[in-house]
Amino acid sequence: MPTITYHQADGQTQVIELEKPARIMQAALRNDVPGIVGECGGQAMCATCHVYVHEDYVDALPEIGEDEEEMLEVTAAERDARRSRLGCQIEVGTPGLECIEVDVPDEQV
């Protein structure tokens, strides 16, 4: 079963099992994961679903689009050039990305 593991800055971890493919932000909001705000509803227009993807999964991700790149420049928490992504732009449970682990930043807004 596809899973998303969210690691919080305080050391807590939450694992969400997906019944069908879902974006990191959507799964977080549906399961009350702290620290994922998703103000724009997944349109890559607010950067409030910023996550740090664990290194093991970075190469499996789709390329960063222009809108996502622009929003990553204005994240509340410091951007990591390789690991920072918007959770609304990453769908998990698809071929090549059955699971993922992400760190949730200390702040989103």
N, C-alpha and C positions, 0 to 999 in steps of 0.2 A: 504494500500500500504506500503511495507517495506521502512524504512527510516534509514539514517545514519545522526546523528547530530555531527558536528565538532565544538568544542569550541576552540577558539584561546586565547592565553595568554593576548591579548589586550582587551578581552571581546566580540569580535565579534563572532557570531554564524552563521553557514551555515548548512541548512537542505537539504539533497539530497534525493529525492524520487526515488526509484528503480523500474524499469519496470520488472526486472528479478533479481535473486540472483547475488550478486557481492561482491567482496572482498573490504574491507575498502580502501586499497591503490588504487585499480583500479578505484573505484568510485570517489576518490579524484582527481586523475590525469585527468579523463574525465571531471570533473567539475571545474577544476582550483582552488582547495582548497589550500590556501597558507600553506606552512610548511610541506607538504608531498612530498618528492622527488622521492622515488622509483627507485633509480639508477640501481638496479639489475633486475628490471622488475618483481619482485614477486618471486624470487627464495630463499628467506630467506638468502641472502648472503651479505647484506650491512647495515641493520638496519636504513635505511633512510626513513622508513615508521613507525617508532616508534610512538605509541600512548599510552595514559593512558585511559584505559577503565573505565567508571563510575562504581562505586561499584555495582549498581543494576543489572549489566549485567555480571559481572565477572563469576559467577557460571554457566552461560549458555554457556560459551565458551568451545571449544574443548581443550583438554589437550595440553600443550606446548610440541612440538617435540624437539628432540635433536638439530637440526640445529637452530631452533628459539631460544632456550635457550642459545646457544653459541653466537648468534648475539646480544641478549639482554645484554650480558656482556660487549659489546663495544659500546653502544649507546652514542651519543654526549651529550644528556641530561641525568640527573641522572635517574637511574632505580628505579621503585617502585616495590618491590618484588611481590605484588599481582596484581597491575593494569597495569603494562607495558606489552605490546604485540606488535608484528609486524603486521601492517595493512594488509600486503600481505597474512597473514595466517588465517584471519578471514573472513568467508563468511556470509553475512547478507542477509536475505530474505529466509532463510531455516527454516524448522520446528524447533521450539525452540528458534530461533533467528530472529524474524521478524523485529526488530529494535535495534539500539544501539546508545549510546552517547559516544563520546571520546573527550579527551583533546589533542590538538596538542602541543608538546613540543616547547619551544622557539628556539631550534636549532636541526638540524638533522645531520649536517656534521661538 
